[in-house]
Amino acid sequence: MEKHKYQGRTKEDAILQATINLQETENNLLIKELEASKNGLLKSKKVEIEVLEKRDVIKYIKDYIIKLLKDMGFTIDIEIKNKSEIPTYIIYSDNDALLIGKNGKNLKALSIIVSQHINKEIGNNFKFIIDINDYKEKRNKSLEILAKKIAKEVAESKIEAKLDSMNSYERRIIHNTLINNPNVSTKSEGEEPNRYVVVYPKQS
C-alpha cells in the first residue's frame, strides 16, 4: 500500500496533481491534508497532501484479514462485494460458527480489530463491512421477519411485547422495520449489554 505526497499552492492544486499523476478520479482516492510547509522566509505556504488509492486500501484490508485469521488457525476465502459503494468482505471459513460467535459477538470483535488497525495505518477513516458467509444479511432478514410477526401479534392483542436483548445495530433494524407501521410503535429499554426493544400498540 503506497502512500503518495503532493504539494500545491492550494489543496485543489495538489489534488489535481494527484489525479493526473495517478490517472485516477478524486472519488477513487483517499486524501489527507498534511501541515502546510514554507519554502523560505518570504515564500508563501504550500499545501501538502498524502494520497492513497482506494483499490490499494481495499486489497490491503483483504490481505490483513487473511493474515490475521490464518495466524489464528482459520482457513478462509474472501469475496469482496461493493454494497452501496461500501466494500464488503464476505469471509468463508472452515468454522463459520466460531468466527461469528454467539449473537455475532466474535464477528463484531473482528470488525473492530481490523477497523482500528486500518484507520491507524492509513490515517483516515475508511468505511467497510466484514461479514461471515452472509451472516449479517441473513440476520437482518430474520430480524425484519420477527419484527413484522411481533407487530401483528401486538396489534391484534393490544398487549406490548418485549424482545430478547440485542445490540444497537439489531435494535435499529427492528425500529426501522416498524417505523411506519400504523398499528404499533417501538422503544428501547434496559441497560447495555442487556438493552432490548419493546413493541407496543398505538392508541387509537
HULINNOR-V56623 format. One record per residue. N is the residue number from 0. RES is the residue in three letters. PHI is phi in radians with two decimals (999 if undefined). BURIAL is 1 if it has 16 or more other ideal C-beta (glycine too) atoms within 10 Angstrom, else 0. Layout:
n:N res:RES phi:PHI burial:BURIAL
n:N res:RES phi:PHI burial:BURIAL
This chain:
n:0 res:MET phi:999 burial:0
n:1 res:GLU phi:-1.62 burial:0
n:2 res:LYS phi:-1.72 burial:0
n:3 res:HIS phi:-1.94 burial:0
n:4 res:LYS phi:-2.13 burial:0
n:5 res:TYR phi:-2.39 burial:1
n:6 res:GLN phi:-2.14 burial:0
n:7 res:GLY phi:-2.82 burial:1
n:8 res:ARG phi:-1.14 burial:0
n:9 res:THR phi:-2.32 burial:0
n:10 res:LYS phi:-1.09 burial:0
n:11 res:GLU phi:-1.11 burial:0
n:12 res:ASP phi:-1.10 burial:0
n:13 res:ALA phi:-1.13 burial:1
n:14 res:ILE phi:-1.13 burial:1
n:15 res:LEU phi:-1.06 burial:0
n:16 res:GLN phi:-1.05 burial:1
n:17 res:ALA phi:-1.12 burial:1
n:18 res:THR phi:-1.14 burial:1
n:19 res:ILE phi:-1.24 burial:0
n:20 res:ASN phi:-1.15 burial:0
n:21 res:LEU phi:-1.59 burial:1
n:22 res:GLN phi:0.97 burial:0
n:23 res:GLU phi:-2.35 burial:0
n:24 res:THR phi:-1.35 burial:0
n:25 res:GLU phi:-1.05 burial:0
n:26 res:ASN phi:-1.11 burial:0
n:27 res:ASN phi:-1.67 burial:0
n:28 res:LEU phi:-2.12 burial:1
n:29 res:LEU phi:-1.80 burial:1
n:30 res:ILE phi:-2.08 burial:0
n:31 res:LYS phi:-2.16 burial:0
n:32 res:GLU phi:-1.43 burial:0
n:33 res:LEU phi:-1.68 burial:0
n:34 res:GLU phi:-1.14 burial:0
n:35 res:ALA phi:-1.15 burial:0
n:36 res:SER phi:-2.01 burial:0
n:37 res:LYS phi:-1.88 burial:0
n:38 res:ASN phi:-1.83 burial:0
n:39 res:GLY phi:1.59 burial:0
n:40 res:LEU phi:-1.17 burial:0
n:41 res:LEU phi:-1.76 burial:0
n:42 res:LYS phi:-1.52 burial:0
n:43 res:SER phi:-1.29 burial:0
n:44 res:LYS phi:-1.21 burial:0
n:45 res:LYS phi:-2.06 burial:1
n:46 res:VAL phi:-1.51 burial:1
n:47 res:GLU phi:-2.05 burial:1
n:48 res:ILE phi:-2.17 burial:1
n:49 res:GLU phi:-1.95 burial:1
n:50 res:VAL phi:-2.18 burial:1
n:51 res:LEU phi:-2.15 burial:1
n:52 res:GLU phi:-1.44 burial:1
n:53 res:LYS phi:-1.02 burial:0
n:54 res:ARG phi:-1.10 burial:0
n:55 res:ASP phi:-1.20 burial:0
n:56 res:VAL phi:-1.14 burial:1
n:57 res:ILE phi:-1.06 burial:1
n:58 res:LYS phi:-1.19 burial:0
n:59 res:TYR phi:-1.06 burial:1
n:60 res:ILE phi:-1.08 burial:1
n:61 res:LYS phi:-1.03 burial:1
n:62 res:ASP phi:-1.11 burial:0
n:63 res:TYR phi:-1.18 burial:1
n:64 res:ILE phi:-1.08 burial:1
n:65 res:ILE phi:-1.04 burial:1
n:66 res:LYS phi:-1.13 burial:0
n:67 res:LEU phi:-1.03 burial:0
n:68 res:LEU phi:-1.33 burial:1
n:69 res:LYS phi:-1.12 burial:0
n:70 res:ASP phi:-1.12 burial:0
n:71 res:MET phi:-1.55 burial:0
n:72 res:GLY phi:1.72 burial:0
n:73 res:PHE phi:-1.64 burial:1
n:74 res:THR phi:-1.83 burial:0
n:75 res:ILE phi:-2.38 burial:1
n:76 res:ASP phi:-2.18 burial:0
n:77 res:ILE phi:-2.23 burial:1
n:78 res:GLU phi:-1.95 burial:0
n:79 res:ILE phi:-1.81 burial:0
n:80 res:LYS phi:-2.06 burial:0
n:81 res:ASN phi:-1.92 burial:0
n:82 res:LYS phi:-1.84 burial:0
n:83 res:SER phi:0.95 burial:0
n:84 res:GLU phi:1.14 burial:0
n:85 res:ILE phi:-1.93 burial:0
n:86 res:PRO phi:-1.06 burial:1
n:87 res:THR phi:-2.10 burial:1
n:88 res:TYR phi:-1.73 burial:1
n:89 res:ILE phi:-1.63 burial:1
n:90 res:ILE phi:-1.71 burial:1
n:91 res:TYR phi:-2.05 burial:0
n:92 res:SER phi:-2.21 burial:1
n:93 res:ASP phi:-1.49 burial:0
n:94 res:ASN phi:-2.69 burial:0
n:95 res:ASP phi:-1.04 burial:0
n:96 res:ALA phi:-1.05 burial:0
n:97 res:LEU phi:-1.20 burial:0
n:98 res:LEU phi:-1.16 burial:1
n:99 res:ILE phi:-1.29 burial:1
n:100 res:GLY phi:1.34 burial:0
n:101 res:LYS phi:-1.14 burial:0
n:102 res:ASN phi:0.96 burial:0
n:103 res:GLY phi:1.36 burial:1
n:104 res:LYS phi:-1.11 burial:0
n:105 res:ASN phi:-1.20 burial:0
n:106 res:LEU phi:-1.12 burial:1
n:107 res:LYS phi:-1.10 burial:0
n:108 res:ALA phi:-1.10 burial:0
n:109 res:LEU phi:-1.07 burial:1
n:110 res:SER phi:-1.08 burial:1
n:111 res:ILE phi:-1.15 burial:0
n:112 res:ILE phi:-1.05 burial:0
n:113 res:VAL phi:-1.16 burial:1
n:114 res:SER phi:-1.08 burial:1
n:115 res:GLN phi:-1.10 burial:0
n:116 res:HIS phi:-1.12 burial:0
n:117 res:ILE phi:-1.14 burial:1
n:118 res:ASN phi:-1.10 burial:0
n:119 res:LYS phi:-1.22 burial:0
n:120 res:GLU phi:-1.18 burial:1
n:121 res:ILE phi:-1.69 burial:1
n:122 res:GLY phi:1.13 burial:0
n:123 res:ASN phi:-2.65 burial:0
n:124 res:ASN phi:-1.59 burial:0
n:125 res:PHE phi:-1.92 burial:1
n:126 res:LYS phi:-1.54 burial:0
n:127 res:PHE phi:-2.71 burial:1
n:128 res:ILE phi:-2.22 burial:0
n:129 res:ILE phi:-1.97 burial:1
n:130 res:ASP phi:-2.36 burial:1
n:131 res:ILE phi:-1.99 burial:1
n:132 res:ASN phi:0.88 burial:1
n:133 res:ASP phi:1.05 burial:1
n:134 res:TYR phi:-1.00 burial:1
n:135 res:LYS phi:-1.10 burial:1
n:136 res:GLU phi:-1.13 burial:0
n:137 res:LYS phi:-1.16 burial:0
n:138 res:ARG phi:-1.13 burial:1
n:139 res:ASN phi:-1.04 burial:0
n:140 res:LYS phi:-1.14 burial:0
n:141 res:SER phi:-1.17 burial:0
n:142 res:LEU phi:-1.22 burial:1
n:143 res:GLU phi:-1.12 burial:0
n:144 res:ILE phi:-1.11 burial:0
n:145 res:LEU phi:-1.05 burial:1
n:146 res:ALA phi:-1.04 burial:1
n:147 res:LYS phi:-1.18 burial:0
n:148 res:LYS phi:-1.14 burial:0
n:149 res:ILE phi:-1.13 burial:1
n:150 res:ALA phi:-1.05 burial:1
n:151 res:LYS phi:-1.12 burial:0
n:152 res:GLU phi:-1.14 burial:0
n:153 res:VAL phi:-1.17 burial:1
n:154 res:ALA phi:-1.10 burial:0
n:155 res:GLU phi:-1.39 burial:0
n:156 res:SER phi:-1.55 burial:0
n:157 res:LYS phi:1.11 burial:0
n:158 res:ILE phi:-2.03 burial:0
n:159 res:GLU phi:-1.16 burial:0
n:160 res:ALA phi:-2.24 burial:1
n:161 res:LYS phi:-1.80 burial:0
n:162 res:LEU phi:-1.53 burial:1
n:163 res:ASP phi:-1.08 burial:0
n:164 res:SER phi:-1.10 burial:1
n:165 res:MET phi:-2.46 burial:1
n:166 res:ASN phi:-1.34 burial:0
n:167 res:SER phi:-1.09 burial:0
n:168 res:TYR phi:-1.13 burial:0
n:169 res:GLU phi:-1.22 burial:1
n:170 res:ARG phi:-1.10 burial:1
n:171 res:ARG phi:-1.09 burial:0
n:172 res:ILE phi:-1.10 burial:1
n:173 res:ILE phi:-1.05 burial:1
n:174 res:HIS phi:-1.02 burial:1
n:175 res:ASN phi:-1.18 burial:0
n:176 res:THR phi:-1.14 burial:1
n:177 res:LEU phi:-1.85 burial:1
n:178 res:ILE phi:-1.06 burial:0
n:179 res:ASN phi:-1.84 burial:0
n:180 res:ASN phi:-1.20 burial:1
n:181 res:PRO phi:-1.30 burial:0
n:182 res:ASN phi:-1.84 burial:0
n:183 res:VAL phi:-2.37 burial:1
n:184 res:SER phi:-2.24 burial:1
n:185 res:THR phi:-2.31 burial:1
n:186 res:LYS phi:-2.68 burial:0
n:187 res:SER phi:-1.74 burial:0
n:188 res:GLU phi:-2.37 burial:0
n:189 res:GLY phi:1.57 burial:0
n:190 res:GLU phi:-1.93 burial:0
n:191 res:GLU phi:-1.09 burial:0
n:192 res:PRO phi:-1.63 burial:0
n:193 res:ASN phi:-1.88 burial:0
n:194 res:ARG phi:-1.29 burial:0
n:195 res:TYR phi:-2.45 burial:1
n:196 res:VAL phi:-1.79 burial:1
n:197 res:VAL phi:-1.93 burial:1
n:198 res:VAL phi:-1.84 burial:1
n:199 res:TYR phi:-2.32 burial:0
n:200 res:PRO phi:-1.27 burial:1
n:201 res:LYS phi:-1.36 burial:0
n:202 res:GLN phi:-1.33 burial:0
n:203 res:SER phi:-1.38 burial:0
